[in-house]
């Protein structure tokens, strides 16, 4: 089978994969096992199987890859769970270490925050008054 960038585009391959394909094979390429193995880490072979193979070949591909697909999903779940566990510990430690600094920051900035809120409330009230007045004048004259 010969694959080209135009064929990949017509079949809906993502732009990143099309561009990578075009960099490696600007004139397209005839697919071989050796070529696929050489580029095993570069392309989404499941997508390729689902879009480029005949229904019969897709069924065989699914039969051959099913055990590995289950294994990789299991590994991903375990790796994600471990990552989540370690990440939660790291965030807990981060929060523990930064809590005193955050509390001090809040204490020091509280007066400035209160003044900011007071000034902004006054400015917002004046803005609301002016916009209401402008709208009222214009709307009542229409």
The first five atom37 places (N, CA, C, CB, O) and aatype in JSON, in Angstrom:
{
  "aatype": [20, 20, 20, 20, 20, 20, 20, 20, 20, 20, 20, 20, 20, 20, 20, 20, 20, 20, 20, 20, 20, 20, 20, 20, 20, 20, 20, 20, 20, 20, 20, 20, 20, 20, 20, 20, 20, 20, 20, 20, 20, 20, 20, 20, 20, 20, 20, 20, 20, 20, 20, 20, 20, 20, 20, 20, 20, 20, 20, 20, 20, 20, 20, 20, 20, 20, 20, 20, 20, 20, 20, 20, 20, 20, 20, 20, 20, 20, 20, 20, 20, 20, 20, 20, 20, 20, 20, 20, 20, 20, 20, 20, 20, 20, 20, 20, 20, 20, 20, 20, 20, 20, 20, 20, 20, 20, 20, 20, 20, 20, 20, 20, 20, 20, 20, 20, 20, 20, 20, 20, 20, 20, 20, 20, 20, 20, 20, 20, 20, 20, 20, 20, 20, 20, 20, 20, 20, 20, 20, 20, 20, 20],
  "atom_mask": [
    [1, 1, 1, 1, 1],
    [1, 1, 1, 1, 1],
    [1, 1, 1, 1, 1],
    [1, 1, 1, 1, 1],
    [1, 1, 1, 1, 1],
    [1, 1, 1, 1, 1],
    [1, 1, 1, 1, 1],
    [1, 1, 1, 1, 1],
    [1, 1, 1, 1, 1],
    [1, 1, 1, 1, 1],
    [1, 1, 1, 1, 1],
    [1, 1, 1, 1, 1],
    [1, 1, 1, 1, 1],
    [1, 1, 1, 1, 1],
    [1, 1, 1, 1, 1],
    [1, 1, 1, 1, 1],
    [1, 1, 1, 1, 1],
    [1, 1, 1, 1, 1],
    [1, 1, 1, 1, 1],
    [1, 1, 1, 1, 1],
    [1, 1, 1, 1, 1],
    [1, 1, 1, 1, 1],
    [1, 1, 1, 1, 1],
    [1, 1, 1, 1, 1],
    [1, 1, 1, 1, 1],
    [1, 1, 1, 1, 1],
    [1, 1, 1, 1, 1],
    [1, 1, 1, 1, 1],
    [1, 1, 1, 1, 1],
    [1, 1, 1, 1, 1],
    [1, 1, 1, 1, 1],
    [1, 1, 1, 1, 1],
    [1, 1, 1, 1, 1],
    [1, 1, 1, 1, 1],
    [1, 1, 1, 1, 1],
    [1, 1, 1, 1, 1],
    [1, 1, 1, 1, 1],
    [1, 1, 1, 1, 1],
    [1, 1, 1, 1, 1],
    [1, 1, 1, 1, 1],
    [1, 1, 1, 1, 1],
    [1, 1, 1, 1, 1],
    [1, 1, 1, 1, 1],
    [1, 1, 1, 1, 1],
    [1, 1, 1, 1, 1],
    [1, 1, 1, 1, 1],
    [1, 1, 1, 1, 1],
    [1, 1, 1, 1, 1],
    [1, 1, 1, 1, 1],
    [1, 1, 1, 1, 1],
    [1, 1, 1, 1, 1],
    [1, 1, 1, 1, 1],
    [1, 1, 1, 1, 1],
    [1, 1, 1, 1, 1],
    [1, 1, 1, 1, 1],
    [1, 1, 1, 1, 1],
    [1, 1, 1, 1, 1],
    [1, 1, 1, 1, 1],
    [1, 1, 1, 1, 1],
    [1, 1, 1, 1, 1],
    [1, 1, 1, 1, 1],
    [1, 1, 1, 1, 1],
    [1, 1, 1, 1, 1],
    [1, 1, 1, 1, 1],
    [1, 1, 1, 1, 1],
    [1, 1, 1, 1, 1],
    [1, 1, 1, 1, 1],
    [1, 1, 1, 1, 1],
    [1, 1, 1, 1, 1],
    [1, 1, 1, 1, 1],
    [1, 1, 1, 1, 1],
    [1, 1, 1, 1, 1],
    [1, 1, 1, 1, 1],
    [1, 1, 1, 1, 1],
    [1, 1, 1, 1, 1],
    [1, 1, 1, 1, 1],
    [1, 1, 1, 1, 1],
    [1, 1, 1, 1, 1],
    [1, 1, 1, 1, 1],
    [1, 1, 1, 1, 1],
    [1, 1, 1, 1, 1],
    [1, 1, 1, 1, 1],
    [1, 1, 1, 1, 1],
    [1, 1, 1, 1, 1],
    [1, 1, 1, 1, 1],
    [1, 1, 1, 1, 1],
    [1, 1, 1, 1, 1],
    [1, 1, 1, 1, 1],
    [1, 1, 1, 1, 1],
    [1, 1, 1, 1, 1],
    [1, 1, 1, 1, 1],
    [1, 1, 1, 1, 1],
    [1, 1, 1, 1, 1],
    [1, 1, 1, 1, 1],
    [1, 1, 1, 1, 1],
    [1, 1, 1, 1, 1],
    [1, 1, 1, 1, 1],
    [1, 1, 1, 1, 1],
    [1, 1, 1, 1, 1],
    [1, 1, 1, 1, 1],
    [1, 1, 1, 1, 1],
    [1, 1, 1, 1, 1],
    [1, 1, 1, 1, 1],
    [1, 1, 1, 1, 1],
    [1, 1, 1, 1, 1],
    [1, 1, 1, 1, 1],
    [1, 1, 1, 1, 1],
    [1, 1, 1, 1, 1],
    [1, 1, 1, 1, 1],
    [1, 1, 1, 1, 1],
    [1, 1, 1, 1, 1],
    [1, 1, 1, 1, 1],
    [1, 1, 1, 1, 1],
    [1, 1, 1, 1, 1],
    [1, 1, 1, 1, 1],
    [1, 1, 1, 1, 1],
    [1, 1, 1, 1, 1],
    [1, 1, 1, 1, 1],
    [1, 1, 1, 1, 1],
    [1, 1, 1, 1, 1],
    [1, 1, 1, 1, 1],
    [1, 1, 1, 1, 1],
    [1, 1, 1, 1, 1],
    [1, 1, 1, 1, 1],
    [1, 1, 1, 1, 1],
    [1, 1, 1, 1, 1],
    [1, 1, 1, 1, 1],
    [1, 1, 1, 1, 1],
    [1, 1, 1, 1, 1],
    [1, 1, 1, 1, 1],
    [1, 1, 1, 1, 1],
    [1, 1, 1, 1, 1],
    [1, 1, 1, 1, 1],
    [1, 1, 1, 1, 1],
    [1, 1, 1, 1, 1],
    [1, 1, 1, 1, 1],
    [1, 1, 1, 1, 1],
    [1, 1, 1, 1, 1],
    [1, 1, 1, 1, 1],
    [1, 1, 1, 1, 1],
    [1, 1, 1, 1, 1],
    [1, 1, 1, 1, 1]
  ],
  "atom_positions": [
    [[0.85, -1.17, 0.0], [0.0, 0.0, 0.0], [0.89, 1.23, 0.0], [-0.97, 0.0, 1.22], [1.88, 1.28, 0.73]],
    [[0.54, 2.22, -0.82], [1.27, 3.49, -0.84], [0.45, 4.51, -0.05], [1.53, 3.98, -2.3], [-0.75, 4.66, -0.26]],
    [[1.14, 5.21, 0.85], [0.49, 6.23, 1.68], [1.12, 7.57, 1.31], [0.66, 5.92, 3.22], [2.33, 7.69, 1.16]],
    [[0.27, 8.58, 1.17], [0.73, 9.94, 0.88], [0.12, 10.9, 1.89], [0.35, 10.35, -0.57], [-0.84, 10.58, 2.59]],
    [[0.69, 12.08, 1.95], [0.14, 13.11, 2.84], [-1.3, 13.44, 2.44], [1.02, 14.38, 2.82], [-2.15, 13.66, 3.29]],
    [[-1.56, 13.5, 1.15], [-2.92, 13.8, 0.66], [-3.91, 12.73, 1.11], [-2.93, 13.9, -0.89], [-5.03, 13.04, 1.51]],
    [[-3.5, 11.46, 1.06], [-4.37, 10.38, 1.52], [-4.65, 10.53, 3.01], [-3.73, 9.0, 1.23], [-5.79, 10.39, 3.45]],
    [[-3.62, 10.82, 3.79], [-3.81, 11.0, 5.23], [-4.75, 12.16, 5.53], [-2.46, 11.24, 5.92], [-5.6, 12.07, 6.42]],
    [[-4.61, 13.23, 4.78], [-5.5, 14.38, 4.97], [-6.94, 14.0, 4.63], [-5.04, 15.58, 4.1], [-7.87, 14.33, 5.37]],
    [[-7.12, 13.31, 3.52], [-8.46, 12.9, 3.09], [-9.12, 11.99, 4.13], [-8.4, 12.18, 1.73], [-10.34, 12.01, 4.3]],
    [[-8.31, 11.18, 4.81], [-8.85, 10.25, 5.81], [-8.99, 10.87, 7.2], [-7.97, 9.02, 5.89], [-9.48, 10.22, 8.12]],
    [[-8.56, 12.13, 7.34], [-8.76, 12.83, 8.6], [-7.63, 12.71, 9.61], [-9.99, 12.35, 9.22], [-7.85, 12.92, 10.8]],
    [[-6.43, 12.38, 9.15], [-5.29, 12.33, 10.09], [-5.03, 13.74, 10.63], [-4.01, 11.76, 9.39], [-5.25, 14.73, 9.94]],
    [[-4.57, 13.81, 11.86], [-4.31, 15.11, 12.46], [-3.13, 15.78, 11.75], [-4.03, 14.97, 13.97], [-2.3, 15.13, 11.13]],
    [[-3.09, 17.09, 11.87], [-2.06, 17.86, 11.18], [-0.66, 17.49, 11.63], [-2.29, 19.34, 11.4], [0.25, 17.39, 10.8]],
    [[-0.47, 17.27, 12.92], [0.87, 16.95, 13.42], [1.39, 15.65, 12.8], [0.85, 16.82, 14.96], [2.55, 15.58, 12.41]],
    [[0.54, 14.64, 12.7], [0.97, 13.38, 12.1], [1.2, 13.54, 10.59], [-0.08, 12.28, 12.35], [2.14, 12.96, 10.04]],
    [[0.36, 14.33, 9.93], [0.55, 14.57, 8.49], [1.87, 15.28, 8.23], [-0.61, 15.4, 7.92], [2.6, 14.94, 7.3]],
    [[2.18, 16.29, 9.06], [3.43, 17.03, 8.88], [4.64, 16.14, 9.14], [3.47, 18.25, 9.82], [5.61, 16.19, 8.39]],
    [[4.59, 15.34, 10.2], [5.69, 14.42, 10.49], [5.88, 13.45, 9.32], [5.43, 13.65, 11.8], [7.0, 13.18, 8.91]],
    [[4.76, 12.93, 8.8], [4.81, 12.01, 7.67], [5.46, 12.7, 6.47], [3.4, 11.51, 7.32], [6.32, 12.11, 5.81]],
    [[5.05, 13.94, 6.18], [5.58, 14.66, 5.02], [7.07, 14.95, 5.17], [4.8, 15.96, 4.82], [7.8, 14.94, 4.18]],
    [[7.51, 15.22, 6.4], [8.95, 15.44, 6.62], [9.75, 14.19, 6.29], [9.21, 15.87, 8.08], [10.8, 14.26, 5.67]],
    [[9.23, 13.05, 6.72], [9.95, 11.79, 6.51], [9.78, 11.25, 5.08], [9.46, 10.75, 7.5], [10.7, 10.67, 4.51]],
    [[8.59, 11.45, 4.52], [8.27, 10.86, 3.22], [7.6, 11.9, 2.32], [7.35, 9.63, 3.39], [6.4, 11.8, 2.06]],
    [[8.33, 12.88, 1.84], [7.71, 13.97, 1.07], [6.99, 13.49, -0.2], [8.78, 14.97, 0.67], [6.06, 14.15, -0.67]],
    [[7.4, 12.34, -0.75], [6.75, 11.81, -1.95], [5.82, 10.64, -1.65], [7.8, 11.38, -2.97], [5.38, 9.93, -2.55]],
    [[5.54, 10.44, -0.37], [4.75, 9.29, 0.03], [5.67, 8.1, 0.21], [3.65, 8.98, -1.01], [6.88, 8.2, 0.02]],
    [[5.08, 6.96, 0.57], [5.9, 5.78, 0.83], [5.05, 4.52, 0.65], [6.52, 5.84, 2.24], [3.85, 4.51, 0.93]],
    [[5.71, 3.48, 0.2], [5.08, 2.16, 0.16], [5.34, 1.52, 1.53], [5.65, 1.26, -1.03], [6.48, 1.44, 1.97]],
    [[4.29, 1.09, 2.19], [4.38, 0.56, 3.55], [5.03, -0.82, 3.53], [2.98, 0.49, 4.2], [4.68, -1.7, 2.74]],
    [[6.0, -0.99, 4.43], [6.61, -2.3, 4.66], [6.68, -2.53, 6.16], [8.04, -2.39, 4.01], [6.63, -1.58, 6.94]],
    [[6.8, -3.8, 6.57], [6.95, -4.1, 8.0], [8.17, -3.39, 8.57], [7.05, -5.61, 8.24], [8.1, -2.79, 9.64]],
    [[9.29, -3.48, 7.86], [10.54, -2.88, 8.35], [10.38, -1.37, 8.54], [11.7, -3.16, 7.37], [10.86, -0.82, 9.54]],
    [[9.73, -0.72, 7.61], [9.53, 0.72, 7.7], [8.66, 1.07, 8.92], [8.88, 1.26, 6.41], [8.94, 2.03, 9.64]],
    [[7.61, 0.29, 9.13], [6.73, 0.55, 10.28], [7.48, 0.35, 11.59], [5.5, -0.38, 10.23], [7.33, 1.15, 12.52]],
    [[8.28, -0.7, 11.69], [9.05, -0.95, 12.91], [10.06, 0.17, 13.12], [9.77, -2.32, 12.84], [10.26, 0.62, 14.25]],
    [[10.69, 0.61, 12.05], [11.68, 1.7, 12.15], [11.05, 2.97, 12.72], [12.28, 1.99, 10.76], [11.71, 3.73, 13.43]],
    [[9.79, 3.2, 12.42], [9.09, 4.41, 12.85], [8.01, 4.11, 13.89], [8.47, 5.12, 11.65], [7.02, 4.83, 14.0]],
    [[8.21, 3.04, 14.65], [7.2, 2.57, 15.61], [6.78, 3.64, 16.6], [7.73, 1.37, 16.36], [5.61, 3.7, 16.99]],
    [[7.71, 4.49, 17.03], [7.4, 5.5, 18.04], [6.87, 6.81, 17.46], [8.63, 5.78, 18.86], [6.53, 7.72, 18.21]],
    [[6.8, 6.9, 16.15], [6.48, 8.19, 15.53], [5.04, 8.34, 15.07], [7.36, 8.41, 14.39], [4.57, 9.46, 14.88]],
    [[4.34, 7.24, 14.87], [3.0, 7.33, 14.3], [2.0, 6.57, 15.15], [3.0, 6.79, 12.88], [2.35, 5.67, 15.91]],
    [[0.73, 6.96, 15.01], [-0.36, 6.3, 15.72], [-0.83, 5.13, 14.87], [-1.52, 7.3, 16.01], [-1.63, 5.28, 13.95]],
    [[-0.33, 3.96, 15.2], [-0.6, 2.78, 14.39], [-2.04, 2.29, 14.53], [0.35, 1.66, 14.76], [-2.58, 1.7, 13.6]],
    [[-2.66, 2.53, 15.66], [-4.08, 2.17, 15.8], [-4.92, 2.99, 14.83], [-4.57, 2.39, 17.26], [-5.81, 2.47, 14.16]],
    [[-4.62, 4.31, 14.75], [-5.34, 5.15, 13.79], [-5.11, 4.62, 12.38], [-4.89, 6.64, 13.9], [-6.05, 4.49, 11.6]],
    [[-3.86, 4.33, 12.06], [-3.53, 3.84, 10.72], [-4.29, 2.55, 10.41], [-2.01, 3.6, 10.59], [-4.83, 2.39, 9.32]],
    [[-4.33, 1.64, 11.37], [-5.03, 0.37, 11.15], [-6.51, 0.61, 10.88], [-4.86, -0.55, 12.36], [-7.1, 0.0, 9.99]],
    [[-7.11, 1.5, 11.66], [-8.55, 1.77, 11.53], [-8.92, 2.52, 10.26], [-9.03, 2.55, 12.71], [-10.06, 2.46, 9.81]],
    [[-7.95, 3.24, 9.67], [-8.27, 4.06, 8.51], [-7.66, 3.57, 7.2], [-7.81, 5.46, 8.76], [-8.14, 3.91, 6.12]],
    [[-6.61, 2.78, 7.29], [-5.92, 2.37, 6.06], [-6.09, 0.9, 5.7], [-4.47, 2.67, 6.2], [-5.96, 0.53, 4.54]],
    [[-6.38, 0.07, 6.69], [-6.49, -1.36, 6.42], [-7.9, -1.74, 5.97], [-6.1, -2.17, 7.66], [-8.88, -1.06, 6.3]],
    [[-7.98, -2.82, 5.23], [-9.29, -3.36, 4.84], [-9.99, -3.89, 6.09], [-9.14, -4.5, 3.76], [-9.33, -4.13, 7.1]],
    [[-11.29, -4.09, 6.05], [-11.99, -4.64, 7.22], [-11.39, -5.96, 7.7], [-13.47, -4.83, 6.9], [-11.29, -6.2, 8.91]],
    [[-11.01, -6.81, 6.78], [-10.42, -8.09, 7.17], [-9.08, -7.89, 7.87], [-10.23, -8.99, 5.94], [-8.8, -8.51, 8.9]],
    [[-8.26, -7.02, 7.3], [-6.96, -6.75, 7.92], [-7.13, -6.05, 9.27], [-6.09, -5.88, 6.98], [-6.36, -6.31, 10.2]],
    [[-8.12, -5.18, 9.38], [-8.39, -4.53, 10.68], [-8.74, -5.56, 11.73], [-9.54, -3.5, 10.54], [-8.27, -5.49, 12.86]],
    [[-9.56, -6.52, 11.37], [-9.95, -7.57, 12.32], [-8.73, -8.35, 12.78], [-10.99, -8.52, 11.68], [-8.6, -8.65, 13.97]],
    [[-7.84, -8.68, 11.88], [-6.62, -9.4, 12.24], [-5.71, -8.53, 13.11], [-5.86, -9.85, 10.98], [-5.13, -9.0, 14.09]],
    [[-5.59, -7.26, 12.75], [-4.79, -6.32, 13.55], [-5.33, -6.28, 14.98], [-4.82, -4.88, 12.92], [-4.56, -6.37, 15.94]],
    [[-6.65, -6.16, 15.13], [-7.27, -6.11, 16.46], [-7.04, -7.4, 17.23], [-8.77, -5.84, 16.35], [-6.79, -7.37, 18.43]],
    [[-7.12, -8.55, 16.54], [-6.89, -9.83, 17.2], [-5.45, -9.92, 17.71], [-7.19, -10.99, 16.24], [-5.21, -10.36, 18.83]],
    [[-4.51, -9.5, 16.89], [-3.09, -9.6, 17.24], [-2.71, -8.61, 18.33], [-2.23, -9.37, 16.0], [-1.9, -8.92, 19.2]],
    [[-3.29, -7.42, 18.3], [-2.87, -6.38, 19.25], [-3.69, -6.34, 20.53], [-2.95, -5.04, 18.58], [-3.31, -5.67, 21.48]],
    [[-4.82, -7.05, 20.58], [-5.7, -6.99, 21.75], [-4.99, -7.3, 23.06], [-6.85, -7.94, 21.57], [-5.15, -6.55, 24.03]],
    [[-4.2, -8.37, 23.15], [-3.53, -8.65, 24.43], [-2.6, -7.51, 24.87], [-2.72, -9.95, 24.33], [-2.56, -7.16, 26.05]],
    [[-1.88, -6.94, 23.94], [-0.99, -5.82, 24.27], [-1.78, -4.57, 24.64], [-0.05, -5.52, 23.09], [-1.36, -3.81, 25.51]],
    [[-2.91, -4.36, 23.97], [-3.74, -3.2, 24.29], [-4.24, -3.27, 25.73], [-4.93, -3.11, 23.32], [-4.23, -2.27, 26.44]],
    [[-4.67, -4.46, 26.15], [-5.11, -4.64, 27.54], [-3.96, -4.38, 28.5], [-5.68, -6.07, 27.77], [-4.14, -3.71, 29.52]],
    [[-2.8, -4.89, 28.18], [-1.63, -4.72, 29.04], [-1.25, -3.25, 29.16], [-0.44, -5.52, 28.49], [-0.98, -2.78, 30.27]],
    [[-1.23, -2.53, 28.07], [-0.83, -1.12, 28.12], [-1.86, -0.3, 28.89], [-0.66, -0.55, 26.69], [-1.48, 0.62, 29.62]],
    [[-3.15, -0.62, 28.75], [-4.17, 0.1, 29.52], [-3.98, -0.15, 31.01], [-5.59, -0.33, 29.1], [-4.11, 0.77, 31.82]],
    [[-3.67, -1.37, 31.37], [-3.43, -1.7, 32.77], [-2.2, -0.95, 33.31], [-3.23, -3.22, 32.93], [-2.24, -0.41, 34.41]],
    [[-1.13, -0.93, 32.53], [0.07, -0.19, 32.94], [-0.21, 1.3, 33.09], [1.2, -0.41, 31.94], [0.26, 1.93, 34.03]],
    [[-0.99, 1.85, 32.15], [-1.33, 3.28, 32.23], [-2.13, 3.58, 33.5], [-2.14, 3.72, 30.99], [-1.87, 4.58, 34.17]],
    [[-3.09, 2.72, 33.82], [-3.9, 2.94, 35.03], [-3.03, 2.92, 36.27], [-5.01, 1.87, 35.14], [-3.16, 3.77, 37.15]],
    [[-2.13, 1.93, 36.35], [-1.26, 1.84, 37.53], [-0.3, 3.02, 37.61], [-0.48, 0.53, 37.51], [-0.08, 3.58, 38.69]],
    [[0.27, 3.4, 36.47], [1.19, 4.53, 36.46], [0.47, 5.82, 36.84], [1.84, 4.68, 35.07], [1.01, 6.63, 37.59]],
    [[-0.75, 6.01, 36.34], [-1.53, 7.21, 36.67], [-1.88, 7.24, 38.15], [-2.81, 7.27, 35.82], [-1.83, 8.29, 38.78]],
    [[-2.23, 6.09, 38.7], [-2.57, 6.03, 40.13], [-1.35, 6.38, 40.97], [-3.1, 4.63, 40.51], [-1.47, 7.12, 41.95]],
    [[-0.19, 5.87, 40.61], [1.03, 6.18, 41.36], [1.39, 7.65, 41.22], [2.21, 5.3, 40.87], [1.77, 8.3, 42.2]],
    [[1.26, 8.17, 40.02], [1.52, 9.59, 39.8], [0.59, 10.44, 40.66], [1.36, 9.95, 38.32], [1.04, 11.39, 41.31]],
    [[-0.69, 10.11, 40.67], [-1.66, 10.86, 41.47], [-1.32, 10.79, 42.95], [-3.08, 10.33, 41.23], [-1.45, 11.79, 43.67]],
    [[-0.89, 9.61, 43.42], [-0.53, 9.44, 44.83], [0.67, 10.33, 45.19], [-0.21, 7.96, 45.12], [0.64, 11.04, 46.19]],
    [[1.71, 10.28, 44.37], [2.91, 11.07, 44.64], [2.62, 12.57, 44.51], [4.05, 10.67, 43.67], [3.11, 13.37, 45.3]],
    [[1.83, 12.92, 43.52], [1.48, 14.33, 43.32], [0.69, 14.88, 44.52], [0.65, 14.5, 42.02], [0.92, 16.01, 44.95]],
    [[-0.22, 14.08, 45.05], [-1.0, 14.5, 46.22], [-0.09, 14.72, 47.41], [-2.08, 13.46, 46.56], [-0.26, 15.68, 48.16]],
    [[0.88, 13.83, 47.6], [1.84, 14.01, 48.7], [2.65, 15.29, 48.51], [2.78, 12.79, 48.79], [2.89, 16.03, 49.46]],
    [[3.07, 15.53, 47.28], [3.87, 16.72, 47.0], [3.06, 17.99, 47.25], [4.37, 16.71, 45.55], [3.58, 18.95, 47.83]],
    [[1.8, 18.0, 46.82], [0.95, 19.18, 47.06], [0.7, 19.38, 48.57], [-0.39, 19.04, 46.31], [0.69, 20.5, 49.06]],
    [[0.51, 18.29, 49.27], [0.3, 18.41, 50.72], [1.53, 19.02, 51.38], [0.0, 17.03, 51.34], [1.4, 19.89, 52.23]],
    [[2.7, 18.57, 50.99], [3.94, 19.12, 51.55], [4.11, 20.59, 51.15], [5.15, 18.3, 51.09], [4.5, 21.42, 51.97]],
    [[3.82, 20.89, 49.9], [3.9, 22.27, 49.43], [2.98, 23.17, 50.26], [3.53, 22.36, 47.94], [3.39, 24.23, 50.72]],
    [[1.74, 22.73, 50.44], [0.78, 23.52, 51.22], [1.24, 23.67, 52.67], [-0.6, 22.88, 51.18], [1.08, 24.74, 53.26]],
    [[1.8, 22.6, 53.24], [2.29, 22.67, 54.62], [3.42, 23.69, 54.74], [2.77, 21.28, 55.08], [3.45, 24.49, 55.67]],
    [[4.34, 23.65, 53.79], [5.51, 24.53, 53.85], [5.14, 25.98, 53.56], [6.58, 24.06, 52.86], [5.69, 26.9, 54.18]],
    [[4.22, 26.2, 52.64], [3.89, 27.58, 52.25], [2.79, 28.22, 53.09], [3.48, 27.62, 50.81], [2.58, 29.43, 53.0]],
    [[2.08, 27.44, 53.9], [0.97, 27.98, 54.69], [1.39, 29.15, 55.58], [0.37, 26.88, 55.55], [0.69, 30.16, 55.61]],
    [[2.51, 29.05, 56.32], [2.89, 30.19, 57.14], [3.17, 31.45, 56.31], [4.11, 29.84, 57.97], [2.78, 32.55, 56.69]],
    [[3.84, 31.28, 55.19], [4.13, 32.44, 54.34], [2.84, 33.03, 53.78], [5.08, 32.04, 53.2], [2.7, 34.25, 53.7]],
    [[1.91, 32.17, 53.39], [0.63, 32.67, 52.87], [-0.14, 33.42, 53.95], [-0.22, 31.5, 52.33], [-0.74, 34.47, 53.68]],
    [[-0.12, 32.9, 55.15], [-0.81, 33.58, 56.26], [-0.18, 34.94, 56.53], [-0.77, 32.71, 57.54], [-0.9, 35.92, 56.75]],
    [[1.14, 35.02, 56.52], [1.83, 36.29, 56.74], [1.53, 37.27, 55.61], [3.34, 36.08, 56.87], [1.31, 38.45, 55.85]],
    [[1.54, 36.77, 54.39], [1.2, 37.61, 53.23], [-0.2, 38.19, 53.39], [1.3, 36.79, 51.92], [-0.41, 39.39, 53.19]],
    [[-1.15, 37.34, 53.75], [-2.54, 37.8, 53.94], [-2.62, 38.85, 55.04], [-3.46, 36.61, 54.28], [-3.34, 39.84, 54.9]],
    [[-1.88, 38.64, 56.15], [-1.9, 39.59, 57.25], [-1.33, 40.94, 56.81], [-1.09, 39.04, 58.45], [-1.91, 41.99, 57.1]],
    [[-0.22, 40.91, 56.1], [0.45, 42.15, 55.7], [-0.34, 42.9, 54.64], [1.85, 41.85, 55.17], [-0.39, 44.13, 54.66]],
    [[-0.96, 42.18, 53.72], [-1.67, 42.85, 52.63], [-3.13, 43.16, 52.94], [-1.61, 42.0, 51.41], [-3.79, 43.83, 52.15]],
    [[-3.65, 42.69, 54.06], [-5.06, 42.9, 54.4], [-5.45, 44.38, 54.41], [-5.36, 42.28, 55.75], [-6.48, 44.73, 53.84]],
    [[-4.67, 45.27, 55.04], [-5.06, 46.68, 55.01], [-5.11, 47.25, 53.59], [-4.1, 47.51, 55.85], [-6.03, 48.0, 53.24]],
    [[-4.12, 46.9, 52.77], [-4.11, 47.39, 51.39], [-5.3, 46.83, 50.62], [-2.79, 47.03, 50.7], [-5.91, 47.54, 49.82]],
    [[-5.62, 45.57, 50.84], [-6.75, 44.95, 50.16], [-8.06, 45.63, 50.57], [-6.81, 43.44, 50.47], [-8.93, 45.87, 49.74]],
    [[-8.18, 45.94, 51.85], [-9.39, 46.62, 52.34], [-9.51, 48.01, 51.72], [-9.36, 46.72, 53.88], [-10.61, 48.41, 51.33]],
    [[-8.41, 48.74, 51.62], [-8.44, 50.07, 51.01], [-8.78, 49.97, 49.53], [-7.08, 50.78, 51.2], [-9.56, 50.76, 49.01]],
    [[-8.19, 49.0, 48.86], [-8.49, 48.77, 47.44], [-9.99, 48.5, 47.27], [-7.66, 47.57, 46.9], [-10.63, 49.1, 46.4]],
    [[-10.54, 47.62, 48.08], [-11.96, 47.29, 47.99], [-12.82, 48.52, 48.23], [-12.33, 46.2, 49.0], [-13.82, 48.72, 47.54]],
    [[-12.44, 49.37, 49.22], [-13.2, 50.58, 49.52], [-13.17, 51.54, 48.33], [-12.64, 51.28, 50.77], [-14.21, 52.07, 47.94]],
    [[-12.0, 51.76, 47.75], [-11.85, 52.68, 46.62], [-12.61, 52.15, 45.4], [-10.36, 52.89, 46.27], [-13.3, 52.9, 44.72]],
    [[-12.47, 50.86, 45.15], [-13.14, 50.27, 43.98], [-14.66, 50.29, 44.14], [-12.66, 48.84, 43.76], [-15.38, 50.5, 43.16]],
    [[-15.16, 50.08, 45.34], [-16.61, 50.13, 45.56], [-17.13, 51.53, 45.28], [-16.95, 49.7, 47.01], [-18.18, 51.7, 44.66]],
    [[-16.4, 52.53, 45.73], [-16.8, 53.91, 45.49], [-16.77, 54.22, 43.99], [-15.88, 54.89, 46.27], [-17.69, 54.83, 43.45]],
    [[-15.7, 53.79, 43.33], [-15.58, 54.04, 41.89], [-16.68, 53.3, 41.12], [-14.18, 53.61, 41.38], [-17.24, 53.84, 40.17]],
    [[-16.97, 52.08, 41.52], [-18.02, 51.31, 40.84], [-19.38, 51.97, 41.03], [-18.06, 49.86, 41.37], [-20.19, 52.02, 40.1]],
    [[-19.63, 52.47, 42.22], [-20.9, 53.14, 42.48], [-21.04, 54.39, 41.61], [-21.01, 53.52, 43.98], [-22.11, 54.65, 41.06]],
    [[-19.95, 55.14, 41.48], [-20.0, 56.34, 40.63], [-20.19, 55.96, 39.16], [-18.71, 57.18, 40.79], [-20.94, 56.6, 38.44]],
    [[-19.5, 54.91, 38.73], [-19.65, 54.44, 37.35], [-21.09, 54.01, 37.1], [-18.69, 53.27, 37.06], [-21.67, 54.36, 36.07]],
    [[-21.66, 53.26, 38.03], [-23.05, 52.82, 37.89], [-24.0, 54.0, 37.8], [-23.44, 51.92, 39.06], [-24.93, 53.99, 37.0]],
    [[-23.76, 55.03, 38.63], [-24.61, 56.22, 38.62], [-24.53, 56.92, 37.26], [-24.2, 57.2, 39.74], [-25.56, 57.29, 36.7]],
    [[-23.32, 57.11, 36.74], [-23.13, 57.82, 35.48], [-23.73, 57.03, 34.32], [-21.63, 58.07, 35.22], [-24.39, 57.61, 33.46]],
    [[-23.51, 55.72, 34.3], [-24.06, 54.93, 33.18], [-25.58, 54.88, 33.25], [-23.48, 53.5, 33.2], [-26.24, 54.92, 32.21]],
    [[-26.14, 54.81, 34.44], [-27.6, 54.8, 34.58], [-28.17, 56.13, 34.1], [-28.02, 54.53, 36.05], [-29.17, 56.16, 33.38]],
    [[-27.53, 57.22, 34.5], [-27.97, 58.56, 34.08], [-27.91, 58.69, 32.57], [-27.11, 59.65, 34.75], [-28.86, 59.17, 31.95]],
    [[-26.79, 58.26, 31.95], [-26.64, 58.37, 30.5], [-27.71, 57.52, 29.81], [-25.21, 57.91, 30.05], [-28.35, 57.99, 28.86]],
    [[-27.92, 56.3, 30.26], [-28.9, 55.45, 29.63], [-30.29, 56.06, 29.79], [-28.86, 54.03, 30.21], [-31.07, 56.12, 28.84]],
    [[-30.61, 56.51, 31.01], [-31.91, 57.09, 31.27], [-32.2, 58.28, 30.37], [-32.01, 57.51, 32.71], [-33.31, 58.4, 29.83]],
    [[-31.23, 59.15, 30.2], [-31.42, 60.31, 29.32], [-31.68, 59.89, 27.89], [-30.2, 61.22, 29.37], [-32.61, 60.37, 27.24]],
    [[-30.85, 58.98, 27.41], [-30.96, 58.57, 26.01], [-32.23, 57.76, 25.77], [-29.74, 57.76, 25.61], [-32.91, 57.94, 24.76]],
    [[-32.54, 56.85, 26.7], [-33.71, 56.01, 26.5], [-35.0, 56.81, 26.6], [-33.72, 54.88, 27.52], [-35.96, 56.52, 25.88]],
    [[-35.04, 57.8, 27.47], [-36.28, 58.56, 27.63], [-36.52, 59.51, 26.47], [-36.24, 59.33, 28.93], [-37.64, 59.98, 26.28]],
    [[-35.5, 59.78, 25.68], [-35.69, 60.68, 24.55], [-35.98, 59.94, 23.25], [-34.48, 61.55, 24.37], [-36.15, 60.56, 22.2]],
    [[-36.02, 58.63, 23.32], [-36.31, 57.85, 22.09], [-37.78, 57.6, 21.93], [-35.57, 56.53, 22.1], [-38.19, 56.97, 20.96]]
  ]
}
